[in-house]
Structures are given as C-alpha cells and as structure tokens.
C-alpha cells in the first residue's frame, strides 16, 4: 500500500472529525476546514491508488 493512501485516509478521517465537531458546535470555519481536509485526503488517497495500480502493472 502506498504511503499516499495511508496519509490520505488519515487526512480524510481528520477532516470528517473536524467537520462533525464544527457542525456540533456551530463553528462554520471548523466545518469548512474539515470539509477541505476531507476532500484533500480523498485526492491523496486516489493518487496512492494510482501509484499502487502502476506498481502492480509493472510487476506483470
């Protein structure tokens, strides 16, 4: 598993937590920051997936 997938998943989780806390407390900045972190994590996770797929294709 590529390090980008791991970091992306962690960032996605962190963003989801920040977003939930922002919703619960009514803090729109925290909620927005959380949504941005979550989106960034999804992109990073996808990049890691592409790297993994390329590695697998090169092994064959």
mmCIF file of the N, C-alpha and C atoms, coordinates in Angstrom:
data_MODEL
# 
_entry.id   MODEL 
# 
loop_
_atom_site.group_PDB 
_atom_site.id 
_atom_site.type_symbol 
_atom_site.label_atom_id 
_atom_site.label_alt_id 
_atom_site.label_comp_id 
_atom_site.label_asym_id 
_atom_site.label_entity_id 
_atom_site.label_seq_id 
_atom_site.pdbx_PDB_ins_code 
_atom_site.Cartn_x 
_atom_site.Cartn_y 
_atom_site.Cartn_z 
_atom_site.occupancy 
_atom_site.B_iso_or_equiv 
_atom_site.pdbx_formal_charge 
_atom_site.auth_seq_id 
_atom_site.auth_comp_id 
_atom_site.auth_asym_id 
_atom_site.auth_atom_id 
_atom_site.pdbx_PDB_model_num 
ATOM 1   N N  . UNK A 1 1  ? 0.850   -1.171 0.000   1.00 0.00 ? 1  UNK A N  1 
ATOM 2   C CA . UNK A 1 1  ? 0.000   0.000  0.000   1.00 0.00 ? 1  UNK A CA 1 
ATOM 3   C C  . UNK A 1 1  ? 0.900   1.239  0.000   1.00 0.00 ? 1  UNK A C  1 
ATOM 4   N N  . UNK A 1 2  ? 0.578   2.172  -0.837  1.00 0.00 ? 2  UNK A N  1 
ATOM 5   C CA . UNK A 1 2  ? 1.377   3.381  -0.979  1.00 0.00 ? 2  UNK A CA 1 
ATOM 6   C C  . UNK A 1 2  ? 1.174   4.310  0.219   1.00 0.00 ? 2  UNK A C  1 
ATOM 7   N N  . UNK A 1 3  ? 2.238   5.042  0.570   1.00 0.00 ? 3  UNK A N  1 
ATOM 8   C CA . UNK A 1 3  ? 2.172   5.952  1.719   1.00 0.00 ? 3  UNK A CA 1 
ATOM 9   C C  . UNK A 1 3  ? 1.138   7.057  1.505   1.00 0.00 ? 3  UNK A C  1 
ATOM 10  N N  . UNK A 1 4  ? 0.883   7.427  0.237   1.00 0.00 ? 4  UNK A N  1 
ATOM 11  C CA . UNK A 1 4  ? -0.143  8.438  -0.030  1.00 0.00 ? 4  UNK A CA 1 
ATOM 12  C C  . UNK A 1 4  ? -1.538  7.935  0.341   1.00 0.00 ? 4  UNK A C  1 
ATOM 13  N N  . UNK A 1 5  ? -1.781  6.658  0.163   1.00 0.00 ? 5  UNK A N  1 
ATOM 14  C CA . UNK A 1 5  ? -3.097  6.107  0.542   1.00 0.00 ? 5  UNK A CA 1 
ATOM 15  C C  . UNK A 1 5  ? -3.287  6.165  2.050   1.00 0.00 ? 5  UNK A C  1 
ATOM 16  N N  . UNK A 1 6  ? -2.233  5.860  2.784   1.00 0.00 ? 6  UNK A N  1 
ATOM 17  C CA . UNK A 1 6  ? -2.311  5.882  4.246   1.00 0.00 ? 6  UNK A CA 1 
ATOM 18  C C  . UNK A 1 6  ? -2.502  7.307  4.741   1.00 0.00 ? 6  UNK A C  1 
ATOM 19  N N  . UNK A 1 7  ? -1.677  8.216  4.234   1.00 0.00 ? 7  UNK A N  1 
ATOM 20  C CA . UNK A 1 7  ? -1.783  9.620  4.652   1.00 0.00 ? 7  UNK A CA 1 
ATOM 21  C C  . UNK A 1 7  ? -3.117  10.213 4.227   1.00 0.00 ? 7  UNK A C  1 
ATOM 22  N N  . UNK A 1 8  ? -3.579  9.855  3.043   1.00 0.00 ? 8  UNK A N  1 
ATOM 23  C CA . UNK A 1 8  ? -4.863  10.359 2.563   1.00 0.00 ? 8  UNK A CA 1 
ATOM 24  C C  . UNK A 1 8  ? -6.025  9.895  3.425   1.00 0.00 ? 8  UNK A C  1 
ATOM 25  N N  . UNK A 1 9  ? -5.987  8.642  3.809   1.00 0.00 ? 9  UNK A N  1 
ATOM 26  C CA . UNK A 1 9  ? -7.047  8.113  4.676   1.00 0.00 ? 9  UNK A CA 1 
ATOM 27  C C  . UNK A 1 9  ? -7.043  8.802  6.036   1.00 0.00 ? 9  UNK A C  1 
ATOM 28  N N  . UNK A 1 10 ? -5.843  9.043  6.553   1.00 0.00 ? 10 UNK A N  1 
ATOM 29  C CA . UNK A 1 10 ? -5.736  9.734  7.842   1.00 0.00 ? 10 UNK A CA 1 
ATOM 30  C C  . UNK A 1 10 ? -6.271  11.160 7.740   1.00 0.00 ? 10 UNK A C  1 
ATOM 31  N N  . UNK A 1 11 ? -5.945  11.838 6.659   1.00 0.00 ? 11 UNK A N  1 
ATOM 32  C CA . UNK A 1 11 ? -6.401  13.215 6.466   1.00 0.00 ? 11 UNK A CA 1 
ATOM 33  C C  . UNK A 1 11 ? -7.916  13.256 6.274   1.00 0.00 ? 11 UNK A C  1 
ATOM 34  N N  . UNK A 1 12 ? -8.445  12.251 5.582   1.00 0.00 ? 12 UNK A N  1 
ATOM 35  C CA . UNK A 1 12 ? -9.894  12.151 5.388   1.00 0.00 ? 12 UNK A CA 1 
ATOM 36  C C  . UNK A 1 12 ? -10.606 11.995 6.734   1.00 0.00 ? 12 UNK A C  1 
ATOM 37  N N  . UNK A 1 13 ? -10.068 11.136 7.568   1.00 0.00 ? 13 UNK A N  1 
ATOM 38  C CA . UNK A 1 13 ? -10.648 10.902 8.892   1.00 0.00 ? 13 UNK A CA 1 
ATOM 39  C C  . UNK A 1 13 ? -10.571 12.155 9.745   1.00 0.00 ? 13 UNK A C  1 
ATOM 40  N N  . UNK A 1 14 ? -9.406  12.809 9.733   1.00 0.00 ? 14 UNK A N  1 
ATOM 41  C CA . UNK A 1 14 ? -9.236  14.044 10.495  1.00 0.00 ? 14 UNK A CA 1 
ATOM 42  C C  . UNK A 1 14 ? -10.241 15.096 10.024  1.00 0.00 ? 14 UNK A C  1 
ATOM 43  N N  . UNK A 1 15 ? -10.430 15.194 8.716   1.00 0.00 ? 15 UNK A N  1 
ATOM 44  C CA . UNK A 1 15 ? -11.380 16.154 8.170   1.00 0.00 ? 15 UNK A CA 1 
ATOM 45  C C  . UNK A 1 15 ? -12.804 15.854 8.587   1.00 0.00 ? 15 UNK A C  1 
ATOM 46  N N  . UNK A 1 16 ? -13.159 14.578 8.597   1.00 0.00 ? 16 UNK A N  1 
ATOM 47  C CA . UNK A 1 16 ? -14.509 14.194 8.999   1.00 0.00 ? 16 UNK A CA 1 
ATOM 48  C C  . UNK A 1 16 ? -14.765 14.545 10.461  1.00 0.00 ? 16 UNK A C  1 
ATOM 49  N N  . UNK A 1 17 ? -13.748 14.342 11.299  1.00 0.00 ? 17 UNK A N  1 
ATOM 50  C CA . UNK A 1 17 ? -13.888 14.666 12.722  1.00 0.00 ? 17 UNK A CA 1 
ATOM 51  C C  . UNK A 1 17 ? -14.040 16.176 12.904  1.00 0.00 ? 17 UNK A C  1 
ATOM 52  N N  . UNK A 1 18 ? -13.179 16.943 12.223  1.00 0.00 ? 18 UNK A N  1 
ATOM 53  C CA . UNK A 1 18 ? -13.262 18.404 12.321  1.00 0.00 ? 18 UNK A CA 1 
ATOM 54  C C  . UNK A 1 18 ? -14.624 18.904 11.829  1.00 0.00 ? 18 UNK A C  1 
ATOM 55  N N  . UNK A 1 19 ? -15.100 18.325 10.744  1.00 0.00 ? 19 UNK A N  1 
ATOM 56  C CA . UNK A 1 19 ? -16.385 18.722 10.179  1.00 0.00 ? 19 UNK A CA 1 
ATOM 57  C C  . UNK A 1 19 ? -17.523 18.422 11.162  1.00 0.00 ? 19 UNK A C  1 
ATOM 58  N N  . UNK A 1 20 ? -17.482 17.251 11.783  1.00 0.00 ? 20 UNK A N  1 
ATOM 59  C CA . UNK A 1 20 ? -18.520 16.873 12.742  1.00 0.00 ? 20 UNK A CA 1 
ATOM 60  C C  . UNK A 1 20 ? -18.498 17.779 13.969  1.00 0.00 ? 20 UNK A C  1 
ATOM 61  N N  . UNK A 1 21 ? -17.307 18.091 14.457  1.00 0.00 ? 21 UNK A N  1 
ATOM 62  C CA . UNK A 1 21 ? -17.204 18.984 15.618  1.00 0.00 ? 21 UNK A CA 1 
ATOM 63  C C  . UNK A 1 21 ? -17.705 20.372 15.247  1.00 0.00 ? 21 UNK A C  1 
ATOM 64  N N  . UNK A 1 22 ? -17.363 20.823 14.040  1.00 0.00 ? 22 UNK A N  1 
ATOM 65  C CA . UNK A 1 22 ? -17.836 22.121 13.575  1.00 0.00 ? 22 UNK A CA 1 
ATOM 66  C C  . UNK A 1 22 ? -19.348 22.181 13.479  1.00 0.00 ? 22 UNK A C  1 
ATOM 67  N N  . UNK A 1 23 ? -19.951 21.099 12.993  1.00 0.00 ? 23 UNK A N  1 
ATOM 68  C CA . UNK A 1 23 ? -21.416 21.050 12.922  1.00 0.00 ? 23 UNK A CA 1 
ATOM 69  C C  . UNK A 1 23 ? -22.032 21.058 14.308  1.00 0.00 ? 23 UNK A C  1 
ATOM 70  N N  . UNK A 1 24 ? -21.441 20.273 15.212  1.00 0.00 ? 24 UNK A N  1 
ATOM 71  C CA . UNK A 1 24 ? -21.997 20.149 16.561  1.00 0.00 ? 24 UNK A CA 1 
ATOM 72  C C  . UNK A 1 24 ? -21.892 21.458 17.346  1.00 0.00 ? 24 UNK A C  1 
ATOM 73  N N  . UNK A 1 25 ? -20.810 22.197 17.117  1.00 0.00 ? 25 UNK A N  1 
ATOM 74  C CA . UNK A 1 25 ? -20.608 23.429 17.876  1.00 0.00 ? 25 UNK A CA 1 
ATOM 75  C C  . UNK A 1 25 ? -21.099 24.668 17.136  1.00 0.00 ? 25 UNK A C  1 
ATOM 76  N N  . UNK A 1 26 ? -21.489 24.504 15.883  1.00 0.00 ? 26 UNK A N  1 
ATOM 77  C CA . UNK A 1 26 ? -21.948 25.642 15.104  1.00 0.00 ? 26 UNK A CA 1 
ATOM 78  C C  . UNK A 1 26 ? -20.803 26.494 14.577  1.00 0.00 ? 26 UNK A C  1 
ATOM 79  N N  . UNK A 1 27 ? -19.589 25.942 14.560  1.00 0.00 ? 27 UNK A N  1 
ATOM 80  C CA . UNK A 1 27 ? -18.401 26.657 14.096  1.00 0.00 ? 27 UNK A CA 1 
ATOM 81  C C  . UNK A 1 27 ? -18.240 26.425 12.591  1.00 0.00 ? 27 UNK A C  1 
ATOM 82  N N  . UNK A 1 28 ? -18.653 27.404 11.792  1.00 0.00 ? 28 UNK A N  1 
ATOM 83  C CA . UNK A 1 28 ? -18.631 27.218 10.341  1.00 0.00 ? 28 UNK A CA 1 
ATOM 84  C C  . UNK A 1 28 ? -17.206 27.144 9.783   1.00 0.00 ? 28 UNK A C  1 
ATOM 85  N N  . UNK A 1 29 ? -16.253 27.829 10.402  1.00 0.00 ? 29 UNK A N  1 
ATOM 86  C CA . UNK A 1 29 ? -14.865 27.766 9.930   1.00 0.00 ? 29 UNK A CA 1 
ATOM 87  C C  . UNK A 1 29 ? -14.292 26.364 10.136  1.00 0.00 ? 29 UNK A C  1 
ATOM 88  N N  . UNK A 1 30 ? -14.535 25.787 11.298  1.00 0.00 ? 30 UNK A N  1 
ATOM 89  C CA . UNK A 1 30 ? -14.051 24.437 11.576  1.00 0.00 ? 30 UNK A CA 1 
ATOM 90  C C  . UNK A 1 30 ? -14.708 23.431 10.636  1.00 0.00 ? 30 UNK A C  1 
ATOM 91  N N  . UNK A 1 31 ? -15.989 23.609 10.382  1.00 0.00 ? 31 UNK A N  1 
ATOM 92  C CA . UNK A 1 31 ? -16.710 22.707 9.484   1.00 0.00 ? 31 UNK A CA 1 
ATOM 93  C C  . UNK A 1 31 ? -16.143 22.810 8.066   1.00 0.00 ? 31 UNK A C  1 
ATOM 94  N N  . UNK A 1 32 ? -15.860 24.037 7.615   1.00 0.00 ? 32 UNK A N  1 
ATOM 95  C CA . UNK A 1 32 ? -15.293 24.242 6.289   1.00 0.00 ? 32 UNK A CA 1 
ATOM 96  C C  . UNK A 1 32 ? -13.881 23.678 6.195   1.00 0.00 ? 32 UNK A C  1 
ATOM 97  N N  . UNK A 1 33 ? -13.082 23.913 7.227   1.00 0.00 ? 33 UNK A N  1 
ATOM 98  C CA . UNK A 1 33 ? -11.728 23.349 7.254   1.00 0.00 ? 33 UNK A CA 1 
ATOM 99  C C  . UNK A 1 33 ? -11.775 21.823 7.199   1.00 0.00 ? 33 UNK A C  1 
ATOM 100 N N  . UNK A 1 34 ? -12.710 21.248 7.927   1.00 0.00 ? 34 UNK A N  1 
ATOM 101 C CA . UNK A 1 34 ? -12.857 19.791 7.932   1.00 0.00 ? 34 UNK A CA 1 
ATOM 102 C C  . UNK A 1 34 ? -13.240 19.252 6.569   1.00 0.00 ? 34 UNK A C  1 
ATOM 103 N N  . UNK A 1 35 ? -14.159 19.939 5.903   1.00 0.00 ? 35 UNK A N  1 
ATOM 104 C CA . UNK A 1 35 ? -14.573 19.506 4.569   1.00 0.00 ? 35 UNK A CA 1 
ATOM 105 C C  . UNK A 1 35 ? -13.406 19.597 3.587   1.00 0.00 ? 35 UNK A C  1 
ATOM 106 N N  . UNK A 1 36 ? -12.602 20.651 3.719   1.00 0.00 ? 36 UNK A N  1 
ATOM 107 C CA . UNK A 1 36 ? -11.434 20.809 2.843   1.00 0.00 ? 36 UNK A CA 1 
ATOM 108 C C  . UNK A 1 36 ? -10.414 19.710 3.098   1.00 0.00 ? 36 UNK A C  1 
ATOM 109 N N  . UNK A 1 37 ? -10.154 19.403 4.365   1.00 0.00 ? 37 UNK A N  1 
ATOM 110 C CA . UNK A 1 37 ? -9.215  18.320 4.703   1.00 0.00 ? 37 UNK A CA 1 
ATOM 111 C C  . UNK A 1 37 ? -9.711  16.987 4.155   1.00 0.00 ? 37 UNK A C  1 
ATOM 112 N N  . UNK A 1 38 ? -11.007 16.772 4.274   1.00 0.00 ? 38 UNK A N  1 
ATOM 113 C CA . UNK A 1 38 ? -11.600 15.525 3.806   1.00 0.00 ? 38 UNK A CA 1 
ATOM 114 C C  . UNK A 1 38 ? -11.422 15.388 2.290   1.00 0.00 ? 38 UNK A C  1 
ATOM 115 N N  . UNK A 1 39 ? -11.674 16.461 1.560   1.00 0.00 ? 39 UNK A N  1 
ATOM 116 C CA . UNK A 1 39 ? -11.516 16.432 0.106   1.00 0.00 ? 39 UNK A CA 1 
ATOM 117 C C  . UNK A 1 39 ? -10.053 16.225 -0.284  1.00 0.00 ? 39 UNK A C  1 
ATOM 118 N N  . UNK A 1 40 ? -9.159  16.900 0.415   1.00 0.00 ? 40 UNK A N  1 
ATOM 119 C CA . UNK A 1 40 ? -7.728  16.749 0.148   1.00 0.00 ? 40 UNK A CA 1 
ATOM 120 C C  . UNK A 1 40 ? -7.287  15.310 0.407   1.00 0.00 ? 40 UNK A C  1 
ATOM 121 N N  . UNK A 1 41 ? -7.807  14.717 1.465   1.00 0.00 ? 41 UNK A N  1 
ATOM 122 C CA . UNK A 1 41 ? -7.479  13.328 1.781   1.00 0.00 ? 41 UNK A CA 1 
ATOM 123 C C  . UNK A 1 41 ? -7.973  12.366 0.717   1.00 0.00 ? 41 UNK A C  1 
ATOM 124 N N  . UNK A 1 42 ? -9.150  12.622 0.165   1.00 0.00 ? 42 UNK A N  1 
ATOM 125 C CA . UNK A 1 42 ? -9.687  11.760 -0.893  1.00 0.00 ? 42 UNK A CA 1 
ATOM 126 C C  . UNK A 1 42 ? -8.801  11.812 -2.127  1.00 0.00 ? 42 UNK A C  1 
ATOM 127 N N  . UNK A 1 43 ? -8.337  13.014 -2.471  1.00 0.00 ? 43 UNK A N  1 
ATOM 128 C CA . UNK A 1 43 ? -7.457  13.160 -3.634  1.00 0.00 ? 43 UNK A CA 1 
ATOM 129 C C  . UNK A 1 43 ? -6.138  12.435 -3.390  1.00 0.00 ? 43 UNK A C  1 
ATOM 130 N N  . UNK A 1 44 ? -5.563  12.630 -2.226  1.00 0.00 ? 44 UNK A N  1 
ATOM 131 C CA . UNK A 1 44 ? -4.286  11.982 -1.907  1.00 0.00 ? 44 UNK A CA 1 
ATOM 132 C C  . UNK A 1 44 ? -4.441  10.467 -1.912  1.00 0.00 ? 44 UNK A C  1 
ATOM 133 N N  . UNK A 1 45 ? -5.563  9.980  -1.396  1.00 0.00 ? 45 UNK A N  1 
ATOM 134 C CA . UNK A 1 45 ? -5.840  8.542  -1.381  1.00 0.00 ? 45 UNK A CA 1 
ATOM 135 C C  . UNK A 1 45 ? -5.951  8.019  -2.815  1.00 0.00 ? 45 UNK A C  1 
ATOM 136 N N  . UNK A 1 46 ? -6.599  8.776  -3.677  1.00 0.00 ? 46 UNK A N  1 
ATOM 137 C CA . UNK A 1 46 ? -6.743  8.364  -5.072  1.00 0.00 ? 46 UNK A CA 1 
ATOM 138 C C  . UNK A 1 46 ? -5.391  8.320  -5.777  1.00 0.00 ? 46 UNK A C  1 
ATOM 139 N N  . UNK A 1 47 ? -4.525  9.291  -5.494  1.00 0.00 ? 47 UNK A N  1 
ATOM 140 C CA . UNK A 1 47 ? -3.182  9.300  -6.076  1.00 0.00 ? 47 UNK A CA 1 
ATOM 141 C C  . UNK A 1 47 ? -2.417  8.054  -5.635  1.00 0.00 ? 47 UNK A C  1 
ATOM 142 N N  . UNK A 1 48 ? -2.550  7.715  -4.371  1.00 0.00 ? 48 UNK A N  1 
ATOM 143 C CA . UNK A 1 48 ? -1.907  6.497  -3.872  1.00 0.00 ? 48 UNK A CA 1 
ATOM 144 C C  . UNK A 1 48 ? -2.440  5.255  -4.562  1.00 0.00 ? 48 UNK A C  1 
ATOM 145 N N  . UNK A 1 49 ? -3.729  5.241  -4.841  1.00 0.00 ? 49 UNK A N  1 
ATOM 146 C CA . UNK A 1 49 ? -4.325  4.107  -5.547  1.00 0.00 ? 49 UNK A CA 1 
ATOM 147 C C  . UNK A 1 49 ? -3.767  3.959  -6.949  1.00 0.00 ? 49 UNK A C  1 
ATOM 148 N N  . UNK A 1 50 ? -3.567  5.084  -7.624  1.00 0.00 ? 50 UNK A N  1 
ATOM 149 C CA . UNK A 1 50 ? -2.986  5.053  -8.965  1.00 0.00 ? 50 UNK A CA 1 
ATOM 150 C C  . UNK A 1 50 ? -1.552  4.526  -8.895  1.00 0.00 ? 50 UNK A C  1 
ATOM 151 N N  . UNK A 1 51 ? -0.801  4.985  -7.902  1.00 0.00 ? 51 UNK A N  1 
ATOM 152 C CA . UNK A 1 51 ? 0.582   4.509  -7.744  1.00 0.00 ? 51 UNK A CA 1 
ATOM 153 C C  . UNK A 1 51 ? 0.607   3.004  -7.492  1.00 0.00 ? 51 UNK A C  1 
ATOM 154 N N  . UNK A 1 52 ? -0.310  2.524  -6.649  1.00 0.00 ? 52 UNK A N  1 
ATOM 155 C CA . UNK A 1 52 ? -0.379  1.081  -6.383  1.00 0.00 ? 52 UNK A CA 1 
ATOM 156 C C  . UNK A 1 52 ? -0.703  0.312  -7.657  1.00 0.00 ? 52 UNK A C  1 
ATOM 157 N N  . UNK A 1 53 ? -1.645  0.829  -8.437  1.00 0.00 ? 53 UNK A N  1 
ATOM 158 C CA . UNK A 1 53 ? -2.048  0.157  -9.674  1.00 0.00 ? 53 UNK A CA 1 
ATOM 159 C C  . UNK A 1 53 ? -0.885  0.122  -10.679 1.00 0.00 ? 53 UNK A C  1 
ATOM 160 N N  . UNK A 1 54 ? -0.130  1.215  -10.746 1.00 0.00 ? 54 UNK A N  1 
ATOM 161 C CA . UNK A 1 54 ? 1.022   1.258  -11.648 1.00 0.00 ? 54 UNK A CA 1 
ATOM 162 C C  . UNK A 1 54 ? 2.088   0.248  -11.212 1.00 0.00 ? 54 UNK A C  1 
ATOM 163 N N  . UNK A 1 55 ? 2.317   0.163  -9.896  1.00 0.00 ? 55 UNK A N  1 
ATOM 164 C CA . UNK A 1 55 ? 3.295   -0.817 -9.396  1.00 0.00 ? 55 UNK A CA 1 
ATOM 165 C C  . UNK A 1 55 ? 2.883   -2.235 -9.747  1.00 0.00 ? 55 UNK A C  1 
ATOM 166 N N  . UNK A 1 56 ? 1.612   -2.527 -9.573  1.00 0.00 ? 56 UNK A N  1 
ATOM 167 C CA . UNK A 1 56 ? 1.109   -3.875 -9.890  1.00 0.00 ? 56 UNK A CA 1 
ATOM 168 C C  . UNK A 1 56 ? 1.238   -4.170 -11.380 1.00 0.00 ? 56 UNK A C  1 
ATOM 169 N N  . UNK A 1 57 ? 0.934   -3.170 -12.209 1.00 0.00 ? 57 UNK A N  1 
ATOM 170 C CA . UNK A 1 57 ? 1.025   -3.373 -13.650 1.00 0.00 ? 57 UNK A CA 1 
ATOM 171 C C  . UNK A 1 57 ? 2.463   -3.605 -14.090 1.00 0.00 ? 57 UNK A C  1 
ATOM 172 N N  . UNK A 1 58 ? 3.404   -2.957 -13.442 1.00 0.00 ? 58 UNK A N  1 
ATOM 173 C CA . UNK A 1 58 ? 4.813   -3.122 -13.792 1.00 0.00 ? 58 UNK A CA 1 
ATOM 174 C C  . UNK A 1 58 ? 5.367   -4.474 -13.336 1.00 0.00 ? 58 UNK A C  1 
ATOM 175 N N  . UNK A 1 59 ? 4.751   -5.078 -12.319 1.00 0.00 ? 59 UNK A N  1 
ATOM 176 C CA . UNK A 1 59 ? 5.203   -6.387 -11.842 1.00 0.00 ? 59 UNK A CA 1 
ATOM 177 C C  . UNK A 1 59 ? 4.877   -7.486 -12.848 1.00 0.00 ? 59 UNK A C  1 
ATOM 178 N N  . UNK A 1 60 ? 3.844   -7.271 -13.631 1.00 0.00 ? 60 UNK A N  1 
ATOM 179 C CA . UNK A 1 60 ? 3.391   -8.326 -14.560 1.00 0.00 ? 60 UNK A CA 1 
ATOM 180 C C  . UNK A 1 60 ? 4.150   -8.334 -15.841 1.00 0.00 ? 60 UNK A C  1 
# 
